[in-house]
Amino acid sequence: MTGKQMVDKQMTDVAIVGGGMAGASLALLLAHHCPGLKVTLLERQSIAIEADELKLPSFDTRATAIAAGSLRIFDELGLWPELQKYAAPIRRVQVSDRGHSLGASLQAQREADASFAGMLGAVVENAALGPMLYRALAESAVDVWAPAEVAKVEMHLQGAHLEVQCDTQVTKLDTRLLVVADGADSALCRQLGIATEKVDYQQHALVTTVGLQRDHAGVAYERFTDRGPMALLPLPKRDGVHRAALVWTCENGSEQELAGLPEAEFLQRLQDSFGWRAGRIVRAGKVHSYPLTLSLAREQVRRGVALVGNSAHFLHPVAGQGFNLTLRDCETLARIIGREMAEKDANFAQSGPGELELMQHFWRERQQDQMLTIGFSDKVPSLFASRNLLVSGLRQLGLLGLALAPTTRAAFARQAAGIAR
């Protein structure tokens, strides 16, 4: 909807501020679980899908590892057949520690979900995921406003009053539930006075697409070095080239040097650090770098307010847990609201989706999964980065346990696949 089409004041049941992966996914889940609920998605940048590309920060050159549990959620939305066109399956994960021959291999067929042809998950480039989500939104009942930026928010007992800058006009929007999904450095959280706790890992992630000499065969690699973890994720073959998405964690101060290297020298440094488990790495695309922090909102719910996505929690990327945790949050929120609508029927019009009891119910359901997943994503990189000999020995025992103990390996695989709730 453009500014010229807006009237002076509008009302909605749920206003989602932020149209990235979290906001778009939640909007689709609400449309699915809560028929009849009026949902408005506000994105501050223009949305134009051209040649299967969507120019939003959330849908950049990075790739997302979508766990088996998340694939089930997309399948429930009817999106798996479309998503499958752009996805490379993860059938096995190899975990290793540089300088040690010991490693562990997690097999989907035995240890995770039997759905989706024995996949632990799949990898999709964000640039392909974005257009798919917005094509689905265009066919849904969700009202998308873009470009639209919240200039002012005022909370009240029935929800929130928003002043929305859309093109050259300001429109007032009343909503019964305000969902904050505008990213890790959330302007809306600052307006609401919601504080954030941050841990600076003193690291950057180098992200690029690489070409492999041989087929990856659906294997994802987690490689831990004394300077930080690395991940190599399978991507679909393109123009005859076997491809993978690289996430290379490095210490602050070295990211500019590595990102600025000529391709041949970058590939040599990469091969030396990563090793030869995936064979020879023969190409590298443009290298981007991102600072790494752990960011947690001190409040995720209030009366009339819920936080999702990076606004709620921003995790270390190497374990691939961030978006999958977000999708589980979004699915739970949509399911709880849908169940409340069905149970209260006509009375739901009075209580609404933002009532405090409902928000607290959502938080109770999500708290344990968040605690376990955030702790897992935070501790694993630091454990494997330690140069302490005792810690090194303990983590080797951990890898040995993964390699030899089916129960431990199965639990680890289920965590990675996002199906243990």
N, C-alpha and C positions, 0 to 999 in steps of 0.2 A: 504494500500500500504506500502510495506517495503522499507527500504533504498536501497536495492540491485536492486529494480525495478525502481528506480527513474533515471531520466536523469538530466543533469547539471542544466537546467532551464526549468521552466514550467509556464504556464499562466492560470489564472482562472478569472471568473467574480466576484465571492464572495468567500472570504476566511473567515471562521468562526473559531476563535481561542478559543477552549474550547468545549469539547464534553460531557458536563454534560446535565442536563435536559433542560436548555435554548438553548444551542448550537444545540443539537440533534433535539429538536422540531423546531427550526428555519430552520434547513437544510431540514426537511421534508416539512415544509410549503412553502419554496422557490421552492422545487421540484414540489409541487402541483400547486402553483399559477403562476410559471414562467417556463413553459416548454421551453427547449432550453437554459436556463441559466446554465452556468457551475458553480457548487457549490463544494467547497472543505472544508471539516471539519477536523480540526487539533486537536488531543487530545494527550497530553504529556505522558499519560500512555498507556500501552498495553491494547488492548481490546480482551478479550476472554470470550465468553458466554458459561459457563459450568453449567449444571443442573439448567438452568434458573437463573443463577446468573451472575452479571457483577461487577467486582471489580474496581469501580471508586468512588471517594469520594462523588460525587453527588448522587450516588445510594447506600446509606449506610442503616443502620438499621432504619432510620426514615420513617415516612409515610407522604403522601401529601394529603391534602384535595383539591380535584379538583372540582371547582364550576361548576354549570350547564352551564354557558356560556363557560367554558373551555371544558366541555364534548361535546358541540356542535362543537367546533373547532376540537377536536379529531375525532368526528363522520364524519365531512367533509373530513378528511384525510383517512377515512375508517378504523380507529383504534378502534372504540368503541366496535365492537363485540369481539375483542381480549382483550381489556382493561376490559371489563365486567367480564371476567373470574376471575380477581384478585381484583375486586372492591367490596366494601361494600357501599350500598347506604346510603346517608344522607337524611332522610325524614322529620326530625324535628330537630331544634336546641333549646335547653333549656339554657337560660341565667339567672344566679343567682348571688347573692351577699352574701357571707358567713356571718352568723349572722343575716340575715333578711329572713323572710318567703316569701317575694315578689319575683317574678321572671317573666320571659317572655318566651313565646314559639313561635317559628317561624315555620309555617307550609308551606311546599312546595306546597301542592295542591292548596291553595288559593292565596299564596302571592308571589310566584316566577315564575318559568317557568313550563308550563304544559308538556314540553318534558321530555323524559326519565322517564316515569311512575311517575311523580310528585316528582322528586328528587330535593332537593336543590343542591345536588352534590354527590360526591362519594369519598371514601378514598381508596388509593392504597399505598401499601408499596413500597418504592423507589427501593428496591431490585427486585421487580417484574416489575416496570415501565421501568427500564433501559434496560433489555433484550428485552422487547417489542419494544421499540424505535429503538434499533439497529438491530433487525430483519427486521423492516420496512425499515431502511436505507440500509440494504443489498439488498433489492429488488428495491431500487430507483436508480436514476442516480447520486446520490451524491457520490463524491470521498472522502473516509475516509482515512486519514493518521494517523497511530498510531503505535508505539509511535512517536510523532513529537512535537518538542518544538521550538518556535520562539526565535532564538538567537539574532536577530537584525531586526529592522524595520526602513525603511526610507520612508517618505511620499513625493509624487510629485504630479503634477497637474492631472495626469491620474489615480492616486490611490496610491498603496504602493508597495515597494520592500521588500520582506521578505527573511531572511536567516533562513532556517528551519533545525534544527538538527534532523535527523531521523536515528536511530540506530547509526552507526559510520560515516555517511556521512552528509555533509551539502548541501542542495539543495536550489537554488534560486527560489522563487515563486513570480511572479508579479500578483497583484490582483487589480481590479478596485474598489472594496469595501472591506474594512477590518472591520469585525464585532468582537468586543471584548466581549467574553463570558467566560472569564477564572476565574470568581469568585470575591468575595468581596475584597480580597487582591490581586488585579490584577497586575501582573508583567508587562503586556502589557500597562496598563494605566500609569504605572511609566515610561516606555520607551517613551510613547507619551507625557509625561508631563501633563497628565490629573489629576487634584487634586481631592481629595475626602473630603467631610465634614462628620464628624462622631459624633454621640452622644452616649456616653457610658451609658447604662441604669443601670449600677452597679448591674446587675442581670445575672444569668445563667439559662438556660433551662435544666431541667432533662428530658430525653427522654427514654422511654422504652415501651414494650408491656406488657399489663396486662391481666389476665384472670378474667372473671366476673362469678358470680354464676348464673346469669340469662341472657337471651337474651337481647341485647341492643335495638332490634327492630328498628334499623336504626336511633336512637337518638344520636346526638352529644351534648356534654355539654360544655358550657363556664362558668367557675366558678371563680368569682373574690374574692380574699381575701386581707387582709391588707398587706400581704407580697408578693403579686404578683398574676397574673392570672393563671388559670389552664385550660387545655382543655383535654377532653376525647372523642376520635373519634372512631366510629365503624369500626371494621375490620372483614373480613370474618372468619367464624368459621373454626377451624382447629383441627383435631384429637379429635373431640367432645367437644372442649373448646370454649366458647364464649369469644371473644378477643376484645380489644380496644387499641388504641394508646394513650399514655399519654404524654402530654407536661406540665411539672410542673415548673413554674417560681419561683425561689427563690433568695433571696438576696445574693450578693457576700459574700463568707466566709462560707456559710452554705451548698454549693453544695457538697463538698467533704464528709462532715459528712453524709448527706442524701444518697449519692450514695454508701457509704461504709457500710451502715447498713445491718445487716442480713435480709433476705427476710421477715421474720415474723414481725420484728420491722419496716421495711420500709412500709409494708402493713398497719400496725397500724397507723403510722404517716400519711400516705396517706389518709386512711379512715377518720381520724380525721379532716384533712384539707379539703377534698373534700366533705364529707358528704355521704348521703345514697341515693341520687337521682338515681344513677345507680345500686343500690343494693350493695351487698357485693363484694369487690374486693378480689379475692382468690389467685392470682398468680402474680408474677412480673418477667420479664426477666432481662437481663443484663442492668444496668442503665448507660447511657452516659450523659455527661454534655457538654454544649456549651455556651460560653459567648455571651451575647446579646448586640448588638449595632444597631443603625440606621446609615446606610452608604449611602450617596448620591453623585454620581459623579457630579462635577460642570459643566461638559459638557457631553452631551450624543450624540451629533452629531458634525461632522466637514465634510469638503469636503473629501469624500472617507473613512469616519469612522462613525460607529454607535456602541453604547454600548447597550447590552441587558443583562437581568438576574441580578445576584448579582453584576456584574461589574457596572451596572447602579444604582441599588437601592437594599439595603438589609434591610428587615423590621423585626419588632418584629413578632415572629411566632404565637402568640396566636390567632390572628384574621384569620389566614389561608389565607392571601391575597397575599403573596409574589410570589409564582409560578403562580397564576392566573393572576396577573398583568403582569408578564413576558410574559405569553402566549398571552395576548391581545396585548402587544407590538410587539411580533414576528409576530402575524397574520397581524397586521396593516402594518408592514414593508414589509412583503411578498406580501400583497395585493397591496400596492402602487407601488412596483417595477413591479409586474405583469401587472398592469394597464398601467404603463408608457411604458412597452415593447409593449403592444398591440396597444397603441395610436401612438407611434413613429415608430414602425415597424423597417424599415431599418435604420432610423436615431438613433435608440437606441444604435446601435453599436458604434456610435461616442460619445454620451453623457454618456452612461453607468449608472449602478445602484448607483454609488457613487457621482453623481453630487450634488453640494451644495444645489440647489433648491429642489431637491428630499429629501435630508436629512432634510432640514428645514421643508418641508411639513410633513414628518413623525413626527418630534418633535411637530409641531403644533397640529396634530391630537391626540397625546398621552399626551400632557401636562396637560390638565384638569383632565383626569382620574387618572394620576399619582398623581397630587396634592391632590385630594380628597381621594384616597386610602391610600397614605402615611400618610396624616393627620389623617385619621380614625385609622390606625394601630398604630400610635404614641400616640394619645391622649387617646384612650379608656383604655389601660392598666394603664396609670398614673392616670386617673380619678378614676378608681375603686380601685387602690392601696392606695389612699389618706386616712389618718386617721382623717382628718379634719371633724368635725361634720357637718359643713355647706355643704361641698362637699358631704359627705355621704348622707345627706338629698336630695340634688339635684340629685344624681345618682339614688336614690330610686324613685324620681319623673320620672326620665328617664325610669326606668324599668316599672313603672306604665303606662307611656305613650306607651311603647312598648306593654304592656299587654292589654291595653284598646283601643288604637287608631289604627284602621285598616290601615289608610293611612300611619302613621308613621311606623307601623310594616311592611307593604308591602315595603316601601322604604328601611328599614333596611335589609329585606330579599333579596331584589334585589341586594343590595350592597354585601351581603354575597355570593350570588349566582353568582356574577360577570356578571350580565346581564344589568347593568345600565351603559351606556357609555356616 
